[in-house]
Amino acid sequence: MNKDNKKIRPPVVVVLGHVDHGKTSILDYIRKSKVAEGESGGITQHMGAYQVEQSGKLITFIDTPGHEAFSAMRSRGVNVADIAILVVAADDAVMPQTKEAIKIIKKANLPYIVAINKVDKPEASVQNVKNKLTENEVLLEGYGGKIPNVEVSAKTGQGIDELLEVVNLVAEVEEISFNEGDALRLVVVEASMDSQRGAMATLLVKEGTIQDDMMIAGSTTWARVRQMEDFLGNPIKKAGPSTPVVVVGFQDVPQVGDKFVEVGSQKEAEERIERKTKKSEEGHLLEVNEGQKVVNIILRSDVDGTLEAVRNLLRGVENEEVALRVLQKGVGEITDSDIRLASSGNALVVGFRVKTNSLATNLAQQQNVTVVTYDTIYDLVSGVRGAISNYIDPETKEEILGQLKILKIFRTEPSRMIVGGRVVDGKFKNGASLKVSRDGVEVGQGRIKQLKSGEKDVSEAKKGEEVGILFDGAVKLQENDVLEASEKVTTHTQL
């Protein structure tokens, strides 16, 4: 593209950090103070993205619950954000999820700003935070590096304007722009099923312009844009780069992080989905030893860093008979998209220190998907052993119970007979299947419908006992025939 076609667009910002360090509080303060009075309340709670204005310039915020949505996007190869804000609490410093957020930011190669939050608290120590960040190779301005940092308080609003000004400054330095005439590219930020409007999603326009009545397709579903709204719920006809939009008209709920493009027809949309699905399925294939059973697993963890650790532990659950195949792994709560994949892939959903959202819980019950969650490594390993043992298709085999010799025929009817006999080996059980042998040759089959000892119904008879049998079967029994009783026994593979 010619440089002359480049135009400035609003920066897309993601806020990451350790739980309870104030990510949500900062976003809430920005939303309430920077969206026009009376309109901020109009933002749908689960919108997932919205825009604010600072010094006449728009900034788009991706509002995700923790790292999971951002990680889901990143794992799908989507660089959804232009700038990250790393939130660190002044009274707590660097914590496990802070380190995880730093990894995510660096892996995505994002320019970022450190927001040192809760500076209003008496126990706050900004100096301690800066020292700890330096130890974790986050080199701030004035500490041998170039990472901007702002002291803020989501409670009082201190430093929030300065933080937004720094975002604008970083955006200017990074020359965040787009090319006019680019093909449409969208990414799913949030998705849900509305009881009245059907499947809908919040999409972020990465490139190009989305317009009313367009047809768009992702990797699992497609939509004709029959209704489009801005982040305040106002109807709109089109939207350009960095703009979050709510689209109604999907055939099914799309997955967070999925990429959408414009297509010319329903046929083209379905062909794209078929290609993407085939490619995805090929990616799940693995080599399995002959005779091994494969159990598909979808794995969710609280932070990305524990995923591989949990996966390695699960390898210890495997044995010669069972191989585990992770269809999908990710950070954050178990969602409806996990349940859909589990349903289509006959998979067990395993969560470590995560919750299952209400939509996923309901869907799992409807589609009979097994979901197990654990808070400790010990419980996870032992629990998964048990869950997988029950999850594997059980083996059913015929087990011989015993033999009986017919001594007397009492009554013969078209499809059943009453006979008497003695158990000569093993035992006989009511309801057992029977093979009939005459002079050593099998002549038919049947079933025990009733077993009597004298006048009493009994459930079983042992070797040496004489019993009456109500025999159900087409073969006509004779004295001295031998009946062999058997039953189907189901066994679960133990890990």
Backbone torsions as a table, in degrees:
resi	resn	phi	psi	omega
1	MET	NA	146.1	177.3
2	ASN	-71.2	140.8	-178.3
3	LYS	-60.7	-27.0	-179.1
4	ASP	-66.9	-20.4	179.8
5	ASN	-81.7	-10.0	-177.1
6	LYS	-73.1	137.3	177.7
7	LYS	-133.7	147.9	179.4
8	ILE	-69.9	139.2	174.5
9	ARG	-127.8	160.7	178.5
10	PRO	-63.0	141.1	175.5
11	PRO	-71.0	146.0	175.2
12	VAL	-101.8	123.3	-171.7
13	VAL	-117.0	134.5	173.8
14	VAL	-115.4	140.6	-178.9
15	VAL	-110.7	121.4	-177.3
16	LEU	-126.9	161.8	178.2
17	GLY	159.1	179.2	-177.9
18	HIS	-71.2	150.5	177.6
19	VAL	-57.2	139.5	179.3
20	ASP	72.3	8.0	177.3
21	HIS	-87.7	-5.6	171.0
22	GLY	108.5	19.2	178.5
23	LYS	-57.3	-52.3	-176.9
24	THR	-65.9	-38.7	-179.8
25	SER	-63.1	-41.1	178.2
26	ILE	-64.7	-45.8	178.7
27	LEU	-62.2	-40.5	178.9
28	ASP	-63.0	-43.4	-179.2
29	TYR	-63.8	-44.4	179.7
30	ILE	-61.8	-45.2	-178.0
31	ARG	-62.5	-45.9	-176.1
32	LYS	-71.3	-31.4	-176.0
33	SER	-92.3	-22.0	-173.0
34	LYS	-108.9	-15.2	173.7
35	VAL	-91.9	138.8	-174.2
36	ALA	-48.2	139.5	179.7
37	GLU	-52.9	131.9	179.8
38	GLY	91.3	-18.3	-179.9
39	GLU	-100.3	-28.6	-176.2
40	SER	-59.9	-32.8	178.3
41	GLY	-69.3	-14.1	-179.6
42	GLY	-81.5	-11.7	-179.3
43	ILE	-69.2	125.7	177.1
44	THR	-60.0	134.7	-175.5
45	GLN	-56.0	-38.4	-177.5
46	HIS	-105.4	32.9	-179.1
47	MET	-61.2	-41.1	177.8
48	GLY	89.2	-19.7	179.3
49	ALA	-161.2	147.3	175.9
50	TYR	-157.7	170.8	-178.0
51	GLN	-120.0	144.3	174.0
52	VAL	-128.1	165.4	-179.0
53	GLU	-117.2	134.8	176.6
54	GLN	-137.9	120.0	-178.9
55	SER	53.5	41.0	176.9
56	GLY	77.9	6.2	-179.7
57	LYS	-118.1	139.7	179.7
58	LEU	-83.5	143.6	173.4
59	ILE	-129.6	131.2	177.4
60	THR	-99.1	125.7	177.8
61	PHE	-106.5	131.5	170.1
62	ILE	-89.5	114.9	-176.6
63	ASP	-101.5	91.3	-177.1
64	THR	-108.9	147.4	176.3
65	PRO	-76.3	89.1	-178.2
66	GLY	82.5	-150.2	-175.6
67	HIS	-92.7	-11.9	-164.6
68	GLU	-62.8	-45.3	-178.2
69	ALA	-66.3	-41.2	179.0
70	PHE	-64.0	-41.5	178.2
71	SER	-64.9	-38.9	178.7
72	ALA	-61.2	-41.1	178.7
73	MET	-66.2	-44.7	-177.8
74	ARG	-64.0	-38.3	-178.9
75	SER	-66.8	-21.9	177.5
76	ARG	-93.2	9.9	176.2
77	GLY	79.8	22.5	-178.8
78	VAL	-104.8	117.8	173.8
79	ASN	-89.1	81.9	-170.7
80	VAL	-74.7	-31.2	-175.9
81	ALA	-105.2	153.4	175.6
82	ASP	-99.5	-32.3	-175.6
83	ILE	-140.0	143.3	175.3
84	ALA	-114.8	147.3	170.0
85	ILE	-113.5	119.4	177.2
86	LEU	-94.7	114.4	-178.4
87	VAL	-93.5	126.6	177.1
88	VAL	-130.2	128.4	-178.5
89	ALA	-76.8	133.9	-177.9
90	ALA	-68.7	-18.7	-179.5
91	ASP	-99.7	7.3	-174.0
92	ASP	-138.1	-27.5	179.6
93	ALA	65.4	-150.6	-172.5
94	VAL	-80.0	125.8	-178.5
95	MET	-123.6	174.1	-175.6
96	PRO	-51.3	-46.8	-178.6
97	GLN	-73.9	-20.5	172.9
98	THR	-64.7	-45.3	179.3
99	LYS	-62.7	-40.1	178.9
100	GLU	-64.3	-41.3	179.1
101	ALA	-63.3	-39.8	178.4
102	ILE	-61.2	-43.3	178.4
103	LYS	-60.6	-46.0	-179.1
104	ILE	-60.3	-46.3	-178.5
105	ILE	-62.5	-45.0	-177.6
106	LYS	-69.8	-38.3	179.4
107	LYS	-65.2	-35.5	178.7
108	ALA	-80.6	-5.3	179.9
109	ASN	56.9	44.8	-178.3
110	LEU	-94.7	136.8	166.8
111	PRO	-66.0	143.0	-177.5
112	TYR	-145.3	162.8	-179.1
113	ILE	-124.6	139.5	175.6
114	VAL	-96.3	124.1	174.2
115	ALA	-104.8	110.3	178.9
116	ILE	-87.7	103.8	-171.1
117	ASN	-93.4	167.0	176.9
118	LYS	65.1	32.6	-179.7
119	VAL	-70.9	-11.1	178.6
120	ASP	-78.3	-13.8	-176.3
121	LYS	-77.0	142.2	-177.8
122	PRO	-58.6	-33.7	-176.9
123	GLU	-87.4	5.9	-178.3
124	ALA	-64.7	139.8	176.8
125	SER	-138.1	92.9	-179.8
126	VAL	-61.7	-38.4	-179.2
127	GLN	-61.3	-41.3	179.1
128	ASN	-62.9	-42.0	178.7
129	VAL	-60.3	-46.1	-178.3
130	LYS	-63.6	-39.6	178.5
131	ASN	-64.6	-43.9	-179.0
132	LYS	-66.7	-37.3	177.1
133	LEU	-64.4	-39.6	177.8
134	THR	-61.3	-40.7	177.8
135	GLU	-62.4	-26.5	180.0
136	ASN	-100.7	23.1	173.9
137	GLU	62.1	30.8	169.2
138	VAL	-104.4	100.2	-172.8
139	LEU	-94.2	104.6	-176.6
140	LEU	-79.4	162.1	173.0
141	GLU	-58.8	131.6	-177.5
142	GLY	88.0	-5.3	179.0
143	TYR	-125.9	34.4	176.8
144	GLY	86.5	8.0	-178.7
145	GLY	-137.4	-168.1	-176.0
146	LYS	-124.3	12.1	-178.3
147	ILE	-78.3	116.8	179.2
148	PRO	-64.8	147.6	176.2
149	ASN	-140.2	142.9	-176.8
150	VAL	-132.7	134.6	176.5
151	GLU	-87.9	123.8	-175.2
152	VAL	-133.7	165.7	171.1
153	SER	-139.1	113.4	178.4
154	ALA	-68.3	-17.9	-179.2
155	LYS	-79.3	-45.8	-177.1
156	THR	-99.1	-17.3	-177.4
157	GLY	91.5	-0.4	179.3
158	GLN	-56.6	129.5	172.6
159	GLY	80.3	-4.3	-177.1
160	ILE	-66.1	-45.4	177.7
161	ASP	-60.5	-42.2	179.2
162	GLU	-62.5	-40.5	179.0
163	LEU	-59.9	-44.8	-179.9
164	LEU	-67.0	-35.7	176.8
165	GLU	-64.5	-38.5	178.0
166	VAL	-66.5	-37.3	175.9
167	VAL	-58.8	-46.5	179.0
168	ASN	-61.5	-39.1	-179.4
169	LEU	-65.6	-45.9	178.9
170	VAL	-62.9	-40.5	179.0
171	ALA	-61.3	-39.3	179.6
172	GLU	-66.5	-44.1	179.9
173	VAL	-63.8	-39.5	-177.9
174	GLU	-77.8	-9.3	-179.6
175	GLU	52.1	57.1	-179.2
176	ILE	-72.0	116.6	-172.3
177	SER	-149.1	178.2	175.6
178	PHE	-142.6	162.6	178.0
179	ASN	-100.3	129.0	175.4
180	GLU	-64.4	138.9	178.5
181	GLY	90.6	0.3	177.7
182	ASP	-63.7	148.6	174.9
183	ALA	-66.7	152.1	-177.1
184	LEU	-67.9	130.3	173.0
185	ARG	-136.0	128.0	-177.6
186	LEU	-128.5	156.7	174.7
187	VAL	-135.2	139.9	-178.7
188	VAL	-79.5	123.8	179.4
189	VAL	-99.9	-35.7	-179.4
190	GLU	-152.0	149.0	179.6
191	ALA	-149.3	150.1	-178.6
192	SER	-159.9	170.4	175.3
193	MET	-113.3	114.9	-179.8
194	ASP	-93.7	134.0	-175.5
195	SER	-62.2	-27.2	-178.5
196	GLN	-101.7	-38.2	-173.6
197	ARG	-101.2	-5.3	178.2
198	GLY	82.1	-159.0	-178.1
199	ALA	-66.9	132.2	-179.2
200	MET	-146.2	161.9	-177.1
201	ALA	-153.8	152.3	168.3
202	THR	-91.8	122.3	179.7
203	LEU	-113.8	143.1	172.5
204	LEU	-103.8	126.3	178.3
205	VAL	-77.0	114.2	178.4
206	LYS	-85.8	-45.5	179.5
207	GLU	-144.8	157.6	177.3
208	GLY	75.3	-163.8	-177.9
209	THR	-134.1	128.9	175.4
210	ILE	-92.8	137.8	-178.2
211	GLN	-130.8	157.6	177.3
212	ASP	-55.1	140.2	175.6
213	ASP	74.9	4.5	174.2
214	MET	-67.2	157.3	172.1
215	MET	-110.6	127.3	-177.7
216	ILE	-126.6	151.2	-178.7
217	ALA	-139.0	142.5	175.6
218	GLY	-113.5	-145.1	-178.3
219	SER	-97.7	-14.4	-178.7
220	THR	-128.1	-17.0	-178.6
221	THR	-155.5	172.0	179.2
222	TRP	-138.5	169.1	-179.7
223	ALA	-150.0	147.9	162.9
224	ARG	-102.8	124.4	-174.4
225	VAL	-71.3	92.4	-178.9
226	ARG	-96.6	-10.8	175.8
227	GLN	-155.6	134.0	-178.1
228	MET	-138.1	137.0	-178.2
229	GLU	-133.8	155.0	171.8
230	ASP	-82.8	-175.6	-173.7
231	PHE	-70.0	-10.6	177.3
232	LEU	-96.8	-0.5	-179.9
233	GLY	89.4	7.5	178.6
234	ASN	-81.0	136.3	178.3
235	PRO	-64.0	136.5	176.6
236	ILE	-134.7	159.3	-178.2
237	LYS	-102.2	-26.4	179.6
238	LYS	-156.2	162.4	179.9
239	ALA	-154.0	142.2	-178.1
240	GLY	-105.8	-169.5	-175.3
241	PRO	-53.3	142.3	178.4
242	SER	73.1	7.5	-178.3
243	THR	-97.0	128.4	173.8
244	PRO	-84.9	134.2	179.3
245	VAL	-134.6	146.2	173.2
246	VAL	-97.1	126.3	-178.6
247	VAL	-116.9	131.7	175.3
248	VAL	-111.4	137.6	179.0
249	GLY	134.1	9.3	-179.8
250	PHE	-74.5	147.6	175.7
251	GLN	-72.9	-29.7	179.8
252	ASP	-152.2	163.7	179.8
253	VAL	-68.9	120.9	179.7
254	PRO	-75.2	167.3	-179.9
255	GLN	-91.1	141.2	175.5
256	VAL	-59.1	132.7	180.0
257	GLY	92.8	-9.5	-180.0
258	ASP	-69.7	145.8	-179.2
259	LYS	-99.5	134.9	179.3
260	PHE	-119.1	146.9	177.2
261	VAL	-134.0	166.1	176.5
262	GLU	-78.9	139.8	174.8
263	VAL	-128.4	160.9	-174.0
264	GLY	-88.5	-18.7	-175.7
265	SER	-159.0	167.9	176.5
266	GLN	-63.0	-38.7	179.4
267	LYS	-60.4	-45.3	178.8
268	GLU	-62.7	-39.3	178.6
269	ALA	-62.5	-46.1	-178.0
270	GLU	-67.1	-35.8	177.1
271	GLU	-66.3	-38.8	178.3
272	ARG	-63.6	-45.2	-179.2
273	ILE	-63.4	-40.3	179.1
274	GLU	-62.3	-42.7	178.5
275	ARG	-63.8	-44.6	-178.2
276	LYS	-65.5	-40.6	-179.8
277	THR	-64.4	-43.9	179.7
278	LYS	-61.4	-44.6	179.7
279	LYS	-62.6	-41.1	179.8
280	SER	-63.9	-42.9	-180.0
281	GLU	-65.2	-38.1	178.0
282	GLU	-63.0	-33.9	-179.7
283	GLY	-69.6	-17.2	-178.5
284	HIS	-90.5	-9.4	-176.9
285	LEU	-69.1	144.8	174.9
286	LEU	-147.4	164.8	-178.9
287	GLU	-83.6	127.9	-178.8
288	VAL	-119.7	137.3	178.3
289	ASN	-65.2	147.8	-178.5
290	GLU	-58.9	131.5	178.5
291	GLY	91.1	-12.1	179.9
292	GLN	-76.9	143.1	171.1
293	LYS	-90.3	143.4	-179.5
294	VAL	-107.9	127.0	173.9
295	VAL	-110.1	119.8	178.2
296	ASN	-81.3	138.0	-178.8
297	ILE	-130.9	140.5	167.7
298	ILE	-111.4	123.5	-170.7
299	LEU	-113.4	128.8	176.4
300	ARG	-126.3	137.2	179.2
301	SER	-133.4	165.7	-177.8
302	ASP	-71.5	-34.9	178.0
303	VAL	-136.6	153.2	-175.8
304	ASP	-60.6	-34.3	-175.9
305	GLY	-63.9	-26.2	-178.5
306	THR	-88.7	-12.0	-176.5
307	LEU	-58.1	-50.2	-178.2
308	GLU	-67.2	-35.6	178.3
309	ALA	-62.3	-44.5	178.6
310	VAL	-65.7	-41.7	179.6
311	ARG	-60.7	-41.7	179.2
312	ASN	-64.7	-38.1	177.2
313	LEU	-64.3	-39.5	-179.8
314	LEU	-66.4	-26.5	176.5
315	ARG	-61.0	-30.5	178.5
316	GLY	-70.4	-15.7	178.5
317	VAL	-79.6	-25.4	-178.4
318	GLU	-66.6	154.0	173.5
319	ASN	-146.5	-166.9	-176.5
320	GLU	-63.6	-25.7	-176.3
321	GLU	-93.8	-25.8	-172.5
322	VAL	-128.0	132.3	173.1
323	ALA	-118.4	138.7	178.2
324	LEU	-98.5	138.3	178.0
325	ARG	-126.1	117.3	179.4
326	VAL	-84.5	106.5	179.2
327	LEU	-70.2	-36.7	-178.3
328	GLN	-157.5	143.5	174.8
329	LYS	-136.2	149.6	-178.3
330	GLY	-168.7	171.6	-179.0
331	VAL	-99.1	140.7	173.1
332	GLY	107.1	-180.0	-174.2
333	GLU	-61.1	156.9	177.6
334	ILE	-76.6	125.3	-173.5
335	THR	-114.3	174.5	-179.9
336	ASP	-63.6	-29.6	178.6
337	SER	-67.2	-34.0	175.0
338	ASP	-63.2	-41.4	-178.4
339	ILE	-66.5	-40.5	179.7
340	ARG	-62.5	-43.9	178.7
341	LEU	-65.2	-40.6	179.0
342	ALA	-62.3	-39.5	-179.3
343	SER	-66.0	-45.3	-178.6
344	SER	-73.4	-29.5	-177.9
345	GLY	-101.5	9.0	-178.5
346	ASN	49.0	54.9	-172.9
347	ALA	-113.6	155.5	172.7
348	LEU	-92.8	133.2	178.8
349	VAL	-98.4	121.7	-177.6
350	VAL	-117.7	125.1	178.4
351	GLY	-118.0	139.8	177.3
352	PHE	-120.7	113.3	-179.0
353	ARG	57.5	37.7	176.1
354	VAL	-133.4	162.7	177.3
355	LYS	-104.7	166.7	174.6
356	THR	-107.6	122.8	-178.3
357	ASN	-69.8	162.3	-171.1
358	SER	-62.5	-37.6	179.3
359	LEU	-62.8	-42.0	179.5
360	ALA	-66.8	-40.0	179.8
361	THR	-60.6	-46.6	179.9
362	ASN	-65.0	-41.9	-178.7
363	LEU	-66.2	-38.7	179.6
364	ALA	-62.3	-38.9	178.4
365	GLN	-67.4	-42.0	-179.0
366	GLN	-65.1	-40.2	-173.5
367	GLN	-100.4	8.5	175.4
368	ASN	57.0	44.9	177.8
369	VAL	-97.5	132.4	178.9
370	THR	-83.7	125.2	178.0
371	VAL	-122.3	125.3	177.4
372	VAL	-126.7	135.0	179.5
373	THR	-128.1	147.5	-177.1
374	TYR	-139.2	154.3	179.3
375	ASP	-110.5	-12.8	178.3
376	THR	-128.7	152.5	-179.5
377	ILE	-61.2	-41.5	-178.9
378	TYR	-59.9	-48.5	-179.7
379	ASP	-63.4	-36.4	-178.7
380	LEU	-63.0	-49.4	-176.2
381	VAL	-64.9	-48.8	-178.3
382	SER	-69.1	-37.8	-179.6
383	GLY	-67.2	-41.2	-179.8
384	VAL	-66.3	-37.1	176.2
385	ARG	-55.5	-49.5	-178.8
386	GLY	-65.7	-44.3	-178.1
387	ALA	-63.1	-41.9	-178.5
388	ILE	-69.3	-39.4	178.6
389	SER	-57.2	-39.5	178.7
390	ASN	-78.5	-24.2	-174.3
391	TYR	-80.9	-30.1	-179.8
392	ILE	-66.8	139.9	175.2
393	ASP	-55.7	122.3	-176.9
394	PRO	-69.6	154.1	176.1
395	GLU	-89.5	132.4	177.8
396	THR	-116.9	126.7	177.9
397	LYS	-138.1	158.3	-178.5
398	GLU	-84.6	127.4	179.3
399	GLU	-114.9	124.8	179.6
400	ILE	-71.8	129.4	-179.7
401	LEU	-96.6	-47.0	-177.4
402	GLY	175.8	-176.2	-178.4
403	GLN	-130.0	149.3	179.5
404	LEU	-136.1	139.4	177.7
405	LYS	-102.9	129.1	-178.5
406	ILE	-76.7	127.5	-179.4
407	LEU	-103.2	-29.5	-175.4
408	LYS	-154.0	143.0	173.8
409	ILE	-102.3	122.1	-178.0
410	PHE	-97.9	-42.9	-177.8
411	ARG	-150.6	141.6	177.2
412	THR	-123.2	126.8	176.3
413	GLU	-124.0	170.6	-175.7
414	PRO	-53.4	-42.0	-176.1
415	SER	-125.8	10.5	177.3
416	ARG	-156.2	159.8	-178.3
417	MET	-141.5	154.3	172.4
418	ILE	-112.3	121.5	-177.2
419	VAL	-132.9	163.9	174.2
420	GLY	-121.8	148.7	-179.3
421	GLY	-164.0	175.7	-179.5
422	ARG	-118.5	133.8	175.8
423	VAL	-72.5	118.6	-176.7
424	VAL	-102.0	-12.8	178.8
425	ASP	-158.2	139.4	176.4
426	GLY	66.0	-130.0	-178.8
427	LYS	-149.2	161.0	175.7
428	PHE	-116.2	136.7	-179.8
429	LYS	-122.8	142.4	176.0
430	ASN	-59.2	134.4	179.4
431	GLY	90.2	-5.9	-177.4
432	ALA	-68.5	153.6	173.5
433	SER	-79.9	152.3	-176.0
434	LEU	-130.3	142.6	167.8
435	LYS	-113.1	134.4	-177.2
436	VAL	-104.6	122.1	178.3
437	SER	-116.5	139.0	178.1
438	ARG	-130.6	118.5	-177.1
439	ASP	55.2	38.6	175.4
440	GLY	82.6	2.8	-179.2
441	VAL	-117.4	131.8	178.5
442	GLU	-69.5	127.2	-177.5
443	VAL	-116.8	-4.7	179.4
444	GLY	170.8	-179.1	-178.7
445	GLN	-137.1	163.2	177.8
446	GLY	-170.0	-161.6	-178.6
447	ARG	-148.4	148.6	175.1
448	ILE	-81.2	116.9	177.7
449	LYS	-92.4	-26.7	-179.9
450	GLN	-156.6	144.4	-178.3
451	LEU	-128.8	126.2	-177.1
452	LYS	-129.1	141.3	171.4
453	SER	-117.0	105.7	-171.4
454	GLY	68.0	-124.9	179.7
455	GLU	-96.7	-2.4	-173.4
456	LYS	-99.9	137.0	170.9
457	ASP	-71.0	136.5	177.8
458	VAL	-130.3	157.2	-179.5
459	SER	-88.6	-27.7	177.7
460	GLU	-156.5	160.3	177.7
461	ALA	-133.0	140.3	-176.1
462	LYS	-101.5	170.6	-178.9
463	LYS	-51.5	131.3	178.3
464	GLY	96.1	-18.7	-178.4
465	GLU	-83.4	145.8	175.0
466	GLU	-102.6	134.9	-175.3
467	VAL	-140.2	159.4	170.8
468	GLY	-99.1	141.7	-176.2
469	ILE	-127.7	132.1	167.0
470	LEU	-91.7	107.0	-174.1
471	PHE	-95.6	130.0	178.4
472	ASP	-110.9	114.1	-179.0
473	GLY	172.7	164.6	-175.6
474	ALA	-82.7	-27.7	-176.5
475	VAL	-69.6	142.0	177.7
476	LYS	-91.3	113.1	-177.1
477	LEU	-72.4	151.2	176.3
478	GLN	-129.8	159.5	175.2
479	GLU	-60.0	144.0	-178.4
480	ASN	78.0	-3.2	170.8
481	ASP	-62.1	150.4	177.4
482	VAL	-110.1	127.6	176.7
483	LEU	-102.3	127.2	175.8
484	GLU	-106.2	119.2	-177.9
485	ALA	-93.6	140.3	176.8
486	SER	-146.7	163.8	175.7
487	GLU	-144.4	155.1	177.9
488	LYS	-81.7	129.3	179.2
489	VAL	-116.3	127.1	-179.7
490	THR	-101.5	128.7	178.6
491	THR	-123.9	139.4	175.5
492	HIS	-96.6	140.7	177.1
493	THR	-67.5	126.9	178.7
494	GLN	-97.4	135.2	-179.6
495	LEU	-100.7	NA	NA
